[in-house]
Amino acid sequence: MQVAIIMGSESDWPRLEVAWELLRNFGLDVGVRVLSAHRTPEDCVCFVREAEEAGVQVFIAAAGLAAHLPGVVAANTLRPVIGLPLAAGPLKGQDALYSVVQMPPGVPVATVGIDNARNAALLAVEILALGDINLADKLRAYRLEQRQQVLARDLKLQEKLGAGE
């Protein structure tokens, strides 16, 4: 397993599935676990340490509300941790965002936007591509495809606007 996705609740899966699919499309081996920083702290730490020993290179930790999960993961590994704040509760993820970006000195967590599992996955790919030229080539192809999609939409709009003259 190269990337481990850890979520605080099974109900988070619909928002994280896009990250899992994107990582798998890049050919990465991805594991998924439900663990809680509050309800299963020992299990969480045990999994992180075992995953690191087994070769996990990047962790994506997703949680809402107080969102302690990314910090617990980061405090127990030397691997990069990407914190994914999830929209929940009356603050709609603002509390999770602040919790994830306010790690104490020495416990870094890279943070993406609220519910932005796609960017969490792409950041993991970028990290792994630093040491894998084939993965870097796949990432370049992905970026080229994104560019082509935007330019195709622009061309379609320009044709539509030009047709009205």
Rosetta constraint file for C-alpha pairs under 8 A:
AtomPair CA 1 CA 28 HARMONIC 7.78 0.50
AtomPair CA 1 CA 29 HARMONIC 4.76 0.50
AtomPair CA 1 CA 30 HARMONIC 5.47 0.50
AtomPair CA 1 CA 31 HARMONIC 6.21 0.50
AtomPair CA 1 CA 51 HARMONIC 7.94 0.50
AtomPair CA 1 CA 54 HARMONIC 7.46 0.50
AtomPair CA 1 CA 55 HARMONIC 6.49 0.50
AtomPair CA 1 CA 56 HARMONIC 5.55 0.50
AtomPair CA 2 CA 28 HARMONIC 6.48 0.50
AtomPair CA 2 CA 29 HARMONIC 5.40 0.50
AtomPair CA 2 CA 30 HARMONIC 6.08 0.50
AtomPair CA 2 CA 55 HARMONIC 6.37 0.50
AtomPair CA 2 CA 56 HARMONIC 4.41 0.50
AtomPair CA 2 CA 57 HARMONIC 5.30 0.50
AtomPair CA 2 CA 58 HARMONIC 6.72 0.50
AtomPair CA 3 CA 28 HARMONIC 7.42 0.50
AtomPair CA 3 CA 29 HARMONIC 6.59 0.50
AtomPair CA 3 CA 30 HARMONIC 4.91 0.50
AtomPair CA 3 CA 31 HARMONIC 6.40 0.50
AtomPair CA 3 CA 56 HARMONIC 5.50 0.50
AtomPair CA 3 CA 57 HARMONIC 6.02 0.50
AtomPair CA 3 CA 58 HARMONIC 4.99 0.50
AtomPair CA 3 CA 59 HARMONIC 5.72 0.50
AtomPair CA 3 CA 60 HARMONIC 7.44 0.50
AtomPair CA 3 CA 124 HARMONIC 7.59 0.50
AtomPair CA 4 CA 30 HARMONIC 5.73 0.50
AtomPair CA 4 CA 31 HARMONIC 4.76 0.50
AtomPair CA 4 CA 32 HARMONIC 5.88 0.50
AtomPair CA 4 CA 33 HARMONIC 7.68 0.50
AtomPair CA 4 CA 51 HARMONIC 7.74 0.50
AtomPair CA 4 CA 56 HARMONIC 6.59 0.50
AtomPair CA 4 CA 58 HARMONIC 6.57 0.50
AtomPair CA 4 CA 59 HARMONIC 4.89 0.50
AtomPair CA 4 CA 60 HARMONIC 6.18 0.50
AtomPair CA 5 CA 20 HARMONIC 7.84 0.50
AtomPair CA 5 CA 30 HARMONIC 7.29 0.50
AtomPair CA 5 CA 31 HARMONIC 6.08 0.50
AtomPair CA 5 CA 32 HARMONIC 4.76 0.50
AtomPair CA 5 CA 33 HARMONIC 6.37 0.50
AtomPair CA 5 CA 59 HARMONIC 5.97 0.50
AtomPair CA 5 CA 60 HARMONIC 4.71 0.50
AtomPair CA 5 CA 61 HARMONIC 5.96 0.50
AtomPair CA 5 CA 62 HARMONIC 7.69 0.50
AtomPair CA 6 CA 32 HARMONIC 5.88 0.50
AtomPair CA 6 CA 33 HARMONIC 4.91 0.50
AtomPair CA 6 CA 34 HARMONIC 5.76 0.50
AtomPair CA 6 CA 35 HARMONIC 6.49 0.50
AtomPair CA 6 CA 59 HARMONIC 7.44 0.50
AtomPair CA 6 CA 60 HARMONIC 6.17 0.50
AtomPair CA 6 CA 61 HARMONIC 4.81 0.50
AtomPair CA 6 CA 62 HARMONIC 6.24 0.50
AtomPair CA 7 CA 12 HARMONIC 6.56 0.50
AtomPair CA 7 CA 13 HARMONIC 7.63 0.50
AtomPair CA 7 CA 32 HARMONIC 7.86 0.50
AtomPair CA 7 CA 33 HARMONIC 6.39 0.50
AtomPair CA 7 CA 34 HARMONIC 4.96 0.50
AtomPair CA 7 CA 35 HARMONIC 6.16 0.50
AtomPair CA 7 CA 36 HARMONIC 7.46 0.50
AtomPair CA 7 CA 61 HARMONIC 5.92 0.50
AtomPair CA 7 CA 62 HARMONIC 4.82 0.50
AtomPair CA 7 CA 63 HARMONIC 6.01 0.50
AtomPair CA 7 CA 69 HARMONIC 7.92 0.50
AtomPair CA 8 CA 12 HARMONIC 7.29 0.50
AtomPair CA 8 CA 34 HARMONIC 5.59 0.50
AtomPair CA 8 CA 35 HARMONIC 5.28 0.50
AtomPair CA 8 CA 36 HARMONIC 4.81 0.50
AtomPair CA 8 CA 37 HARMONIC 7.45 0.50
AtomPair CA 8 CA 62 HARMONIC 6.58 0.50
AtomPair CA 8 CA 63 HARMONIC 5.36 0.50
AtomPair CA 8 CA 64 HARMONIC 7.84 0.50
AtomPair CA 8 CA 69 HARMONIC 7.10 0.50
AtomPair CA 9 CA 13 HARMONIC 7.72 0.50
AtomPair CA 9 CA 34 HARMONIC 5.74 0.50
AtomPair CA 9 CA 35 HARMONIC 7.12 0.50
AtomPair CA 9 CA 36 HARMONIC 7.38 0.50
AtomPair CA 9 CA 63 HARMONIC 7.85 0.50
AtomPair CA 10 CA 34 HARMONIC 6.18 0.50
AtomPair CA 12 CA 16 HARMONIC 6.46 0.50
AtomPair CA 12 CA 63 HARMONIC 7.95 0.50
AtomPair CA 13 CA 17 HARMONIC 5.72 0.50
AtomPair CA 14 CA 18 HARMONIC 7.77 0.50
AtomPair CA 15 CA 115 HARMONIC 6.75 0.50
AtomPair CA 15 CA 117 HARMONIC 6.83 0.50
AtomPair CA 16 CA 20 HARMONIC 6.56 0.50
AtomPair CA 16 CA 117 HARMONIC 5.72 0.50
AtomPair CA 17 CA 21 HARMONIC 6.10 0.50
AtomPair CA 18 CA 22 HARMONIC 6.09 0.50
AtomPair CA 18 CA 117 HARMONIC 6.47 0.50
AtomPair CA 18 CA 118 HARMONIC 6.22 0.50
AtomPair CA 19 CA 23 HARMONIC 6.09 0.50
AtomPair CA 19 CA 117 HARMONIC 5.16 0.50
AtomPair CA 19 CA 118 HARMONIC 5.18 0.50
AtomPair CA 19 CA 119 HARMONIC 7.99 0.50
AtomPair CA 19 CA 120 HARMONIC 6.97 0.50
AtomPair CA 19 CA 121 HARMONIC 4.99 0.50
AtomPair CA 20 CA 24 HARMONIC 6.13 0.50
AtomPair CA 20 CA 30 HARMONIC 6.86 0.50
AtomPair CA 20 CA 121 HARMONIC 7.47 0.50
AtomPair CA 21 CA 25 HARMONIC 6.08 0.50
AtomPair CA 22 CA 26 HARMONIC 6.48 0.50
AtomPair CA 22 CA 118 HARMONIC 7.27 0.50
AtomPair CA 22 CA 121 HARMONIC 6.68 0.50
AtomPair CA 22 CA 122 HARMONIC 7.88 0.50
AtomPair CA 23 CA 27 HARMONIC 6.70 0.50
AtomPair CA 23 CA 28 HARMONIC 5.60 0.50
AtomPair CA 23 CA 29 HARMONIC 7.76 0.50
AtomPair CA 23 CA 30 HARMONIC 7.10 0.50
AtomPair CA 23 CA 121 HARMONIC 6.08 0.50
AtomPair CA 23 CA 122 HARMONIC 7.74 0.50
AtomPair CA 23 CA 125 HARMONIC 7.22 0.50
AtomPair CA 24 CA 28 HARMONIC 5.07 0.50
AtomPair CA 24 CA 29 HARMONIC 6.59 0.50
AtomPair CA 24 CA 30 HARMONIC 6.91 0.50
AtomPair CA 26 CA 125 HARMONIC 7.83 0.50
AtomPair CA 26 CA 135 HARMONIC 7.20 0.50
AtomPair CA 26 CA 138 HARMONIC 6.85 0.50
AtomPair CA 26 CA 139 HARMONIC 7.99 0.50
AtomPair CA 35 CA 39 HARMONIC 7.86 0.50
AtomPair CA 35 CA 40 HARMONIC 6.14 0.50
AtomPair CA 35 CA 41 HARMONIC 7.80 0.50
AtomPair CA 35 CA 43 HARMONIC 7.22 0.50
AtomPair CA 35 CA 44 HARMONIC 5.69 0.50
AtomPair CA 36 CA 40 HARMONIC 5.01 0.50
AtomPair CA 36 CA 41 HARMONIC 6.25 0.50
AtomPair CA 36 CA 44 HARMONIC 6.69 0.50
AtomPair CA 36 CA 69 HARMONIC 6.59 0.50
AtomPair CA 37 CA 41 HARMONIC 4.82 0.50
AtomPair CA 37 CA 44 HARMONIC 6.71 0.50
AtomPair CA 37 CA 68 HARMONIC 6.01 0.50
AtomPair CA 37 CA 69 HARMONIC 4.90 0.50
AtomPair CA 37 CA 72 HARMONIC 6.49 0.50
AtomPair CA 38 CA 68 HARMONIC 7.90 0.50
AtomPair CA 40 CA 44 HARMONIC 6.10 0.50
AtomPair CA 41 CA 45 HARMONIC 6.26 0.50
AtomPair CA 42 CA 46 HARMONIC 6.09 0.50
AtomPair CA 43 CA 47 HARMONIC 6.03 0.50
AtomPair CA 44 CA 48 HARMONIC 6.23 0.50
AtomPair CA 44 CA 73 HARMONIC 7.52 0.50
AtomPair CA 45 CA 49 HARMONIC 6.23 0.50
AtomPair CA 45 CA 72 HARMONIC 7.42 0.50
AtomPair CA 45 CA 73 HARMONIC 6.93 0.50
AtomPair CA 45 CA 76 HARMONIC 6.41 0.50
AtomPair CA 46 CA 50 HARMONIC 6.12 0.50
AtomPair CA 47 CA 51 HARMONIC 5.84 0.50
AtomPair CA 48 CA 52 HARMONIC 6.11 0.50
AtomPair CA 48 CA 73 HARMONIC 6.48 0.50
AtomPair CA 48 CA 76 HARMONIC 6.75 0.50
AtomPair CA 48 CA 77 HARMONIC 6.72 0.50
AtomPair CA 49 CA 53 HARMONIC 6.28 0.50
AtomPair CA 49 CA 76 HARMONIC 6.77 0.50
AtomPair CA 49 CA 77 HARMONIC 6.55 0.50
AtomPair CA 50 CA 54 HARMONIC 6.09 0.50
AtomPair CA 51 CA 55 HARMONIC 6.35 0.50
AtomPair CA 51 CA 56 HARMONIC 5.45 0.50
AtomPair CA 52 CA 56 HARMONIC 4.96 0.50
AtomPair CA 52 CA 57 HARMONIC 7.03 0.50
AtomPair CA 52 CA 77 HARMONIC 6.92 0.50
AtomPair CA 52 CA 79 HARMONIC 7.35 0.50
AtomPair CA 56 CA 79 HARMONIC 7.88 0.50
AtomPair CA 57 CA 79 HARMONIC 5.85 0.50
AtomPair CA 57 CA 80 HARMONIC 7.17 0.50
AtomPair CA 57 CA 128 HARMONIC 7.42 0.50
AtomPair CA 58 CA 79 HARMONIC 5.80 0.50
AtomPair CA 58 CA 80 HARMONIC 5.18 0.50
AtomPair CA 58 CA 81 HARMONIC 6.02 0.50
AtomPair CA 58 CA 82 HARMONIC 7.66 0.50
AtomPair CA 58 CA 124 HARMONIC 6.31 0.50
AtomPair CA 58 CA 127 HARMONIC 7.83 0.50
AtomPair CA 58 CA 128 HARMONIC 7.83 0.50
AtomPair CA 59 CA 73 HARMONIC 7.86 0.50
AtomPair CA 59 CA 79 HARMONIC 7.25 0.50
AtomPair CA 59 CA 80 HARMONIC 6.36 0.50
AtomPair CA 59 CA 81 HARMONIC 4.75 0.50
AtomPair CA 59 CA 82 HARMONIC 6.14 0.50
AtomPair CA 59 CA 124 HARMONIC 7.99 0.50
AtomPair CA 60 CA 70 HARMONIC 7.72 0.50
AtomPair CA 60 CA 81 HARMONIC 5.83 0.50
AtomPair CA 60 CA 82 HARMONIC 4.71 0.50
AtomPair CA 60 CA 83 HARMONIC 6.01 0.50
AtomPair CA 60 CA 84 HARMONIC 6.96 0.50
AtomPair CA 60 CA 120 HARMONIC 6.94 0.50
AtomPair CA 60 CA 121 HARMONIC 7.86 0.50
AtomPair CA 60 CA 124 HARMONIC 7.89 0.50
AtomPair CA 61 CA 69 HARMONIC 6.26 0.50
AtomPair CA 61 CA 70 HARMONIC 4.92 0.50
AtomPair CA 61 CA 73 HARMONIC 7.33 0.50
AtomPair CA 61 CA 81 HARMONIC 7.02 0.50
AtomPair CA 61 CA 82 HARMONIC 6.18 0.50
AtomPair CA 61 CA 83 HARMONIC 5.08 0.50
AtomPair CA 61 CA 84 HARMONIC 5.97 0.50
AtomPair CA 62 CA 67 HARMONIC 7.56 0.50
AtomPair CA 62 CA 69 HARMONIC 6.99 0.50
AtomPair CA 62 CA 70 HARMONIC 6.82 0.50
AtomPair CA 62 CA 83 HARMONIC 5.95 0.50
AtomPair CA 62 CA 84 HARMONIC 4.47 0.50
AtomPair CA 62 CA 85 HARMONIC 5.81 0.50
AtomPair CA 62 CA 86 HARMONIC 6.58 0.50
AtomPair CA 63 CA 67 HARMONIC 4.79 0.50
AtomPair CA 63 CA 68 HARMONIC 7.38 0.50
AtomPair CA 63 CA 69 HARMONIC 6.31 0.50
AtomPair CA 63 CA 70 HARMONIC 7.61 0.50
AtomPair CA 63 CA 84 HARMONIC 6.61 0.50
AtomPair CA 63 CA 85 HARMONIC 5.52 0.50
AtomPair CA 63 CA 86 HARMONIC 5.50 0.50
AtomPair CA 63 CA 96 HARMONIC 7.05 0.50
AtomPair CA 64 CA 85 HARMONIC 5.66 0.50
AtomPair CA 64 CA 86 HARMONIC 4.47 0.50
AtomPair CA 64 CA 87 HARMONIC 6.01 0.50
AtomPair CA 64 CA 88 HARMONIC 5.60 0.50
AtomPair CA 64 CA 93 HARMONIC 6.20 0.50
AtomPair CA 64 CA 95 HARMONIC 7.74 0.50
AtomPair CA 64 CA 96 HARMONIC 5.09 0.50
AtomPair CA 65 CA 86 HARMONIC 7.62 0.50
AtomPair CA 65 CA 87 HARMONIC 7.71 0.50
AtomPair CA 65 CA 88 HARMONIC 6.06 0.50
AtomPair CA 65 CA 89 HARMONIC 6.65 0.50
AtomPair CA 65 CA 93 HARMONIC 6.43 0.50
AtomPair CA 65 CA 95 HARMONIC 5.64 0.50
AtomPair CA 65 CA 96 HARMONIC 4.81 0.50
AtomPair CA 66 CA 95 HARMONIC 6.27 0.50
AtomPair CA 66 CA 96 HARMONIC 5.40 0.50
AtomPair CA 66 CA 99 HARMONIC 6.00 0.50
AtomPair CA 67 CA 85 HARMONIC 6.85 0.50
AtomPair CA 67 CA 95 HARMONIC 7.92 0.50
AtomPair CA 67 CA 96 HARMONIC 5.04 0.50
AtomPair CA 67 CA 97 HARMONIC 7.90 0.50
AtomPair CA 67 CA 99 HARMONIC 5.88 0.50
AtomPair CA 67 CA 100 HARMONIC 6.34 0.50
AtomPair CA 68 CA 72 HARMONIC 6.29 0.50
AtomPair CA 68 CA 99 HARMONIC 6.96 0.50
AtomPair CA 68 CA 100 HARMONIC 7.16 0.50
AtomPair CA 69 CA 73 HARMONIC 6.18 0.50
AtomPair CA 70 CA 74 HARMONIC 6.08 0.50
AtomPair CA 70 CA 81 HARMONIC 6.91 0.50
AtomPair CA 70 CA 82 HARMONIC 7.23 0.50
AtomPair CA 70 CA 83 HARMONIC 5.21 0.50
AtomPair CA 70 CA 84 HARMONIC 7.81 0.50
AtomPair CA 70 CA 100 HARMONIC 6.66 0.50
AtomPair CA 70 CA 109 HARMONIC 6.85 0.50
AtomPair CA 71 CA 75 HARMONIC 5.98 0.50
AtomPair CA 71 CA 100 HARMONIC 7.07 0.50
AtomPair CA 71 CA 103 HARMONIC 6.59 0.50
AtomPair CA 71 CA 107 HARMONIC 6.99 0.50
AtomPair CA 71 CA 108 HARMONIC 7.98 0.50
AtomPair CA 71 CA 109 HARMONIC 6.94 0.50
AtomPair CA 72 CA 76 HARMONIC 6.49 0.50
AtomPair CA 73 CA 77 HARMONIC 6.49 0.50
AtomPair CA 73 CA 81 HARMONIC 7.16 0.50
AtomPair CA 74 CA 78 HARMONIC 7.34 0.50
AtomPair CA 74 CA 79 HARMONIC 7.66 0.50
AtomPair CA 74 CA 80 HARMONIC 7.44 0.50
AtomPair CA 74 CA 81 HARMONIC 5.81 0.50
AtomPair CA 74 CA 107 HARMONIC 5.98 0.50
AtomPair CA 74 CA 108 HARMONIC 6.75 0.50
AtomPair CA 74 CA 109 HARMONIC 6.52 0.50
AtomPair CA 75 CA 107 HARMONIC 5.81 0.50
AtomPair CA 80 CA 109 HARMONIC 7.32 0.50
AtomPair CA 80 CA 110 HARMONIC 7.70 0.50
AtomPair CA 81 CA 108 HARMONIC 7.64 0.50
AtomPair CA 81 CA 109 HARMONIC 5.33 0.50
AtomPair CA 81 CA 110 HARMONIC 6.22 0.50
AtomPair CA 82 CA 109 HARMONIC 5.72 0.50
AtomPair CA 82 CA 110 HARMONIC 4.68 0.50
AtomPair CA 82 CA 111 HARMONIC 5.66 0.50
AtomPair CA 82 CA 112 HARMONIC 7.42 0.50
AtomPair CA 82 CA 120 HARMONIC 6.42 0.50
AtomPair CA 82 CA 123 HARMONIC 7.90 0.50
AtomPair CA 82 CA 124 HARMONIC 7.62 0.50
AtomPair CA 83 CA 100 HARMONIC 6.19 0.50
AtomPair CA 83 CA 109 HARMONIC 5.97 0.50
AtomPair CA 83 CA 110 HARMONIC 5.89 0.50
AtomPair CA 83 CA 111 HARMONIC 4.77 0.50
AtomPair CA 83 CA 112 HARMONIC 6.64 0.50
AtomPair CA 83 CA 120 HARMONIC 7.74 0.50
AtomPair CA 84 CA 97 HARMONIC 7.96 0.50
AtomPair CA 84 CA 100 HARMONIC 7.74 0.50
AtomPair CA 84 CA 111 HARMONIC 6.20 0.50
AtomPair CA 84 CA 112 HARMONIC 5.81 0.50
AtomPair CA 84 CA 113 HARMONIC 6.99 0.50
AtomPair CA 84 CA 114 HARMONIC 6.61 0.50
AtomPair CA 84 CA 115 HARMONIC 6.72 0.50
AtomPair CA 84 CA 116 HARMONIC 6.99 0.50
AtomPair CA 84 CA 117 HARMONIC 6.82 0.50
AtomPair CA 84 CA 120 HARMONIC 6.80 0.50
AtomPair CA 85 CA 93 HARMONIC 6.41 0.50
AtomPair CA 85 CA 96 HARMONIC 5.06 0.50
AtomPair CA 85 CA 97 HARMONIC 5.15 0.50
AtomPair CA 85 CA 100 HARMONIC 6.77 0.50
AtomPair CA 85 CA 111 HARMONIC 7.81 0.50
AtomPair CA 85 CA 112 HARMONIC 7.43 0.50
AtomPair CA 85 CA 113 HARMONIC 6.85 0.50
AtomPair CA 85 CA 114 HARMONIC 4.92 0.50
AtomPair CA 85 CA 115 HARMONIC 6.22 0.50
AtomPair CA 86 CA 92 HARMONIC 7.96 0.50
AtomPair CA 86 CA 93 HARMONIC 5.42 0.50
AtomPair CA 86 CA 96 HARMONIC 6.52 0.50
AtomPair CA 86 CA 97 HARMONIC 7.79 0.50
AtomPair CA 86 CA 114 HARMONIC 5.36 0.50
AtomPair CA 86 CA 115 HARMONIC 4.93 0.50
AtomPair CA 87 CA 91 HARMONIC 7.80 0.50
AtomPair CA 87 CA 92 HARMONIC 4.52 0.50
AtomPair CA 87 CA 93 HARMONIC 3.67 0.50
AtomPair CA 87 CA 94 HARMONIC 7.39 0.50
AtomPair CA 87 CA 96 HARMONIC 7.48 0.50
AtomPair CA 87 CA 114 HARMONIC 6.20 0.50
AtomPair CA 87 CA 115 HARMONIC 6.28 0.50
AtomPair CA 88 CA 92 HARMONIC 4.77 0.50
AtomPair CA 88 CA 93 HARMONIC 5.24 0.50
AtomPair CA 89 CA 93 HARMONIC 7.14 0.50
AtomPair CA 91 CA 95 HARMONIC 6.27 0.50
AtomPair CA 93 CA 97 HARMONIC 6.12 0.50
AtomPair CA 93 CA 114 HARMONIC 6.26 0.50
AtomPair CA 94 CA 98 HARMONIC 6.25 0.50
AtomPair CA 94 CA 114 HARMONIC 7.75 0.50
AtomPair CA 95 CA 99 HARMONIC 6.06 0.50
AtomPair CA 96 CA 100 HARMONIC 6.12 0.50
AtomPair CA 97 CA 101 HARMONIC 6.26 0.50
AtomPair CA 97 CA 113 HARMONIC 7.45 0.50
AtomPair CA 97 CA 114 HARMONIC 6.57 0.50
AtomPair CA 98 CA 102 HARMONIC 5.96 0.50
AtomPair CA 99 CA 103 HARMONIC 7.30 0.50
AtomPair CA 100 CA 109 HARMONIC 7.14 0.50
AtomPair CA 100 CA 111 HARMONIC 6.79 0.50
AtomPair CA 101 CA 109 HARMONIC 7.06 0.50
AtomPair CA 101 CA 110 HARMONIC 7.73 0.50
AtomPair CA 101 CA 111 HARMONIC 6.36 0.50
AtomPair CA 103 CA 107 HARMONIC 6.02 0.50
AtomPair CA 103 CA 108 HARMONIC 6.40 0.50
AtomPair CA 103 CA 109 HARMONIC 6.99 0.50
AtomPair CA 104 CA 108 HARMONIC 7.67 0.50
AtomPair CA 111 CA 120 HARMONIC 7.93 0.50
AtomPair CA 112 CA 116 HARMONIC 6.35 0.50
AtomPair CA 112 CA 117 HARMONIC 7.99 0.50
AtomPair CA 112 CA 119 HARMONIC 6.56 0.50
AtomPair CA 112 CA 120 HARMONIC 6.15 0.50
AtomPair CA 116 CA 120 HARMONIC 6.56 0.50
AtomPair CA 117 CA 121 HARMONIC 6.20 0.50
AtomPair CA 118 CA 122 HARMONIC 6.22 0.50
AtomPair CA 119 CA 123 HARMONIC 5.95 0.50
AtomPair CA 120 CA 124 HARMONIC 6.31 0.50
AtomPair CA 121 CA 125 HARMONIC 6.29 0.50
AtomPair CA 122 CA 126 HARMONIC 6.16 0.50
AtomPair CA 123 CA 127 HARMONIC 6.22 0.50
AtomPair CA 124 CA 128 HARMONIC 6.24 0.50
AtomPair CA 125 CA 129 HARMONIC 5.89 0.50
AtomPair CA 125 CA 135 HARMONIC 7.51 0.50
AtomPair CA 125 CA 139 HARMONIC 7.53 0.50
AtomPair CA 126 CA 130 HARMONIC 6.61 0.50
AtomPair CA 126 CA 136 HARMONIC 7.44 0.50
AtomPair CA 126 CA 139 HARMONIC 7.55 0.50
AtomPair CA 128 CA 132 HARMONIC 6.53 0.50
AtomPair CA 128 CA 135 HARMONIC 7.46 0.50
AtomPair CA 129 CA 133 HARMONIC 6.39 0.50
AtomPair CA 129 CA 134 HARMONIC 7.70 0.50
AtomPair CA 129 CA 135 HARMONIC 5.13 0.50
AtomPair CA 129 CA 136 HARMONIC 4.73 0.50
AtomPair CA 129 CA 139 HARMONIC 7.84 0.50
AtomPair CA 130 CA 136 HARMONIC 7.25 0.50
AtomPair CA 132 CA 136 HARMONIC 6.28 0.50
AtomPair CA 133 CA 137 HARMONIC 6.18 0.50
AtomPair CA 134 CA 138 HARMONIC 6.37 0.50
AtomPair CA 135 CA 139 HARMONIC 6.18 0.50
AtomPair CA 136 CA 140 HARMONIC 6.22 0.50
AtomPair CA 137 CA 141 HARMONIC 6.27 0.50
AtomPair CA 138 CA 142 HARMONIC 6.17 0.50
AtomPair CA 139 CA 143 HARMONIC 6.23 0.50
AtomPair CA 140 CA 144 HARMONIC 6.17 0.50
AtomPair CA 141 CA 145 HARMONIC 6.16 0.50
AtomPair CA 142 CA 146 HARMONIC 6.30 0.50
AtomPair CA 143 CA 147 HARMONIC 6.23 0.50
AtomPair CA 144 CA 148 HARMONIC 6.16 0.50
AtomPair CA 145 CA 149 HARMONIC 6.20 0.50
AtomPair CA 146 CA 150 HARMONIC 6.39 0.50
AtomPair CA 147 CA 151 HARMONIC 6.22 0.50
AtomPair CA 148 CA 152 HARMONIC 5.99 0.50
AtomPair CA 149 CA 153 HARMONIC 6.27 0.50
AtomPair CA 150 CA 154 HARMONIC 6.21 0.50
AtomPair CA 151 CA 155 HARMONIC 6.10 0.50
AtomPair CA 152 CA 156 HARMONIC 6.19 0.50
AtomPair CA 153 CA 157 HARMONIC 6.23 0.50
AtomPair CA 154 CA 158 HARMONIC 6.07 0.50
AtomPair CA 155 CA 159 HARMONIC 6.08 0.50
AtomPair CA 156 CA 160 HARMONIC 6.20 0.50
AtomPair CA 157 CA 161 HARMONIC 6.10 0.50
AtomPair CA 158 CA 162 HARMONIC 5.90 0.50
AtomPair CA 159 CA 163 HARMONIC 5.93 0.50
AtomPair CA 160 CA 164 HARMONIC 6.81 0.50
AtomPair CA 161 CA 165 HARMONIC 7.38 0.50
